Amino acid sequence: MNYGYTKQVALSFQEAKEKIVAALAQEGFGILTEIDVKETLKKKLGVEYGEYVILGACNPPFAYQALQSEKEIGLFMPCNVIVYEKDGSTFVSAILPTAAMGMLDNPALSKIAVEAEAKLKKAIDAVL
């Protein structure tokens, strides 16, 4: 099952992170959480791991609509966006809300998922 939308970008990790945050803002998403996986794994497990950050992105109007439609939808929020390095390249990826919401039988959520996904893809595509 394809559950993410991923692009390889010709940028450094830090540049890609900055650009995706800005692109998400252009699409109405704010960052609620930021998890530095590299730092967390080093601190908690004493292991080395490459650059990897998880951004918890939220579009308040979509979140509000989804919560009105399905109280338990908070289990799927916020929309995670990741930036990471692999084999010397930088990648930016976002969850596909249509895949995440696909297990729910709620037409109102499906509509929101399609709209949110289009905005997430547009933000990913803006990171060059």
N, C-alpha and C positions, 0 to 999 in steps of 0.2 A: 504494500500500500504506500503510495506517495503521500507524504504528510507535510512536506516542506517545499518551499520555493527558494532555490539557492543559486547564487551567482558568484563566480570567481571574479575578483576585481584587481586591477593593476594599481593597488594602493598598499601602503603599510597598514598594519593592524590598527594603529592609532588613527590614521587618516580615515580608514573605512568606518571605524567606530564613530568618529565625529560626523562624518557625512551621513551615515544612516540615522543618527539622532536628529540631525537637521532635516533630512528628507521625511522622516516620520512626523516631525512637527508640521511640515508643510501639508501633510495629509490629515492633520488633526489628532495625532497621537502624542501623548506625553509619556515619559519614562517614569514608571512607578518604582521599579526596582532595578538594581544593577548588581549582578553577581559576577565577581572576578573569579572564575573557576581556577585559574592558575594559582592565584594567591590563596584561595580557600583550601585547595588540595595540599599546598605546601604547608600551610598552617596546621591543618587538621590531621594530615597523614604523613607529612614530611617527604612527600614525593614531588618530583619535578614533572611539570606538564606544560605544554605550549600555551601560547596566547589563546584565550577563549573567554568570552564574556557573554552572559545571558542578560538581555534587556527585557524587562517586563513592560511592554508597550500597551497603553490604554487610550482608546478613543471614547471620551465620556458619553457622547450621544449614543454611540453603538452599545456601550456597556449598559446605559440606562434602559434602552429599548430591550436588550436581551434580558436584563433582570426583571423587567415588567412581564416578559413572556414566559420566563422559566426561572423560578427562585434558585434552583440548584446550579444554574449556569455558571456561577462563580467558581465552580470546580475547573472550568475551562479558561478562566481569565486570570491574568491579562494575556494578551497575545505575545508569545515569546518570539524574540528576534535574537539571533546569535551572530557573533563575529568571531572568527577563529582563523588560525594559521594551520596549514597542512602542507607538508612537503615544500616549504618555501613560498607558498602562495596564500593569499588572503581570500576568505570567503565570507559572504553575508547571506543569511538565510532567515526565513520567517515561516512560522507555522501556517498551514493552509486552513483557515477557519472552516471551510466547507468540509474538509476531511475530519476535523475535530468534531464538528456538529453533525456529521453524517450519521452518527449512531442514534441521534435523537429524532423522534418523529414529531417535529414541530415546524410547520411551514413558516411561521413568523421568524424563527431562528435561522432557517435556511436563507431567507431573504437578507437578513442582517449579515450572515456569514459571507454571502456573495459580495455584498457591498464592502465589507471590511477587507476581504481578500483582495479585491481590486485595488484598494488603497495601499495595502501592504506590498503588493507586487509593484505598484507604481513607485513606492519609496525605495524598494530594493533596486529597481531598474535605474533610479536616479543616482545611485552610487556607482560612479565610473572609475 
